[in-house]
Amino acid sequence: MAHIEFLEGLPGIRGPLAFSPETTKPLRDLAQVLMSGPHTLTLAEREMIAAYVSSENDCYYCHSCHGSTAAQHLGGAADDYRLIDQIKQDYEASSISEKMKALLAIAGKVQKGGKYVTSADVDRARQKGATDKEIHDTVLIAAVFCMFNRYVDGLDTWQPHDPEMYIEIGKLTATHGYANRDITKPLQTRATK
């Protein structure tokens, strides 16, 4: 049971966002710009960063949602979901680009604390082809998702373990982004229909 009362049926961050509309718009707008705006990092790559950081923070709702969204951006096949799971477990052993491995190393350092990021981490990312904007946004995505993870877990929100729900969230987010969805309606999955 959440620490405060939210609308029934709203998992994860959806409950707090519906509870506090005055903070919802700026948070959703920030997510929209970072995760869906024009960028040299693909939509899938940005979602990989969010999923990885959320996994490191042990935020089940967030790493499941963003992992599913990343997989959907890759095509939504079973192999895409397996890749995302591997990234969360050991991204260095995964089949992603060397640039993404270097950026995930930076994201993982941010997750521990910003001062853990070293010049060597940034140099590695640059050597693997990352631009300053990609490095900047990796740090910002990692920092923002640490905040979102703490928002979700700090209020002990409902985080169901229904894989169908997370597939549906991934599809919705991949299709509609972050700012243009009604988050006050409970999610409908095959299990709840």
N, C-alpha and C positions, 0 to 999 in steps of 0.2 A: 504494500500500500504506500502510495506517495506520501511525502511529508506534508504536503498541502493538498487540498481537494481540487482536482481538475475535472473537466468534462469527461464523462465516461467514454471509453473506447478510443481515446486518443493516445497512442503510444509515444514513447520517447520525447523528443523535443516538441512534438505537436501539442501536448498538454500545456506546457509552460507558455508556448507562443499564443495559444488561444486564451490563456489566463491573463496575459499582459499585452494587450493590443498596442499600447503605446511604445513598447520596445520591439514588437514583432517586425514592423516595417523596416527599421534600419538594419536589424539582424538579417532579415530575408534579402534585403537589397544588397548587403555586403556579400552574402553567399552567392547571389545571382551574378554579381560582377566577377567575383573570384572564380566561380566554378563554371559559369556558362557564358561569360563575356568573350569577346575576341581575344585570342592568345596564340602564341606559338606552341604552347603545351596543349595537347589534345584534351578534349573533355574527359576521356578515359584516364589520361595521365594525372589530371588534377584530382579526379575521384580516387585514383590509387593512393595519392598522398593523403587524402582525407581518411580513407579506409585504413591505411597503414598506421597513421598517428592514432586514430580511434582504437585500433587493435592494441597498440602499445599502451594506451590509457585504459584498456579493458572495459571500454564502453560498448557493450554488446549491441545496443540499438544502432549506434552510429557506425560501427565498423560493418555491421550487417547491411544497413541501408546504402552506405557509400560503396561497399564492396559490390553489392548488387547493381548499383548505378554504373560503376566502372565496367562490370561485366556486360551490362546492356549496351554501353557505348562501344564495346568491342564486338558486339554482335549477338550476345545473349545465349551462346551455345554452352553446353556443359564444360567444354574445354576452357572457355572464358572464365567461368566461375572457378574452375580448378586453378587457373593462373592467379586469380585474385587471392585465393586461399594460400597459394604458395608464396605470394608476395608478403602476405601477413605473417607467414611462418619464417621465411628466409628469402628475402628479396634478392640477395646476392646470388643465390642458386637458381633464380627464376630466369625465364627467357626474355625478360624485358631488356631494353637498351642499356648500354653502359652509362649513358647520360642519366637515365631514370634511376639507376642504382645509385649514382652519385647524389642525385637530388633527394632520394629517399634517405640516404645517410645523413644529409643535412636535416631533413624533416625529423628524423629520429633523435638527432641532437637537440633540436628545438623542443621536442616533446619532453626531454629530460630537464631542459632549462636553456634559455637562449645563449648563455655564456659558454655552453659546451661546443657550440659551432666554432671551428678553428679556421684559420687562413688556409690550412692544408685541405680542409673539406671543400672550401670554396674553390681553391686551385684545382682540385680533382674534378669538380663539376665543370669548370671552365675548360679544362683539358679534354673533357668528354663531350664538349660542344654546347654546354649550357650558356645562355646569355645572362647578363646581369638582371634583366627583367624576370627571367625564369627563376633565378636564384632568389631574387626579392620575393616573388610570389610564392615560391615554395616555403620560405620562412613565414610569410603571412598566412598562407593556408594552414600550415602546421600550427601556428599560434592561435588562429581563429578556431580550429577544430579542438584544440585543447580547451578553449573556453566553452565551446558547445558541449564537449564531453562532460565537463565539470557542471554545466548547467543541467544536463540530463541526469547525471548521476548524483549531483548534490541535492536534487529534489527527489531522488529515489523514484523516478518516473517508471511507469509500467513499460517493461521491455519483453514482450512475448517472444517465444522461441519458435514461432510458426514460420518455416522457410517460405511458404507461399506468400505470406504477408510481405516479406522483404523482397521477393521477386517482383511483386506488384508495385512496391514503393520504388524500386529501381527502374521499372518501366515508366512509371509516372514522372519521375524526376528526369530521366533521360529524354523523355518526350516534351515535358512542359517546363523544365527548369525549376527554380526555387521561388520566384516572386509571384507567380501567376496561378497559384493553386489555392483552393479553399481548404485550409488545414483544420477547420473546425468540424468537419464531417468524419465520423469513424470510417476506417478503412474497411472495404468489403473484399474478402478473399473467398476462395472456394470453401474454406473451412467455416466461414461465418455466414455464408449466403444460405 
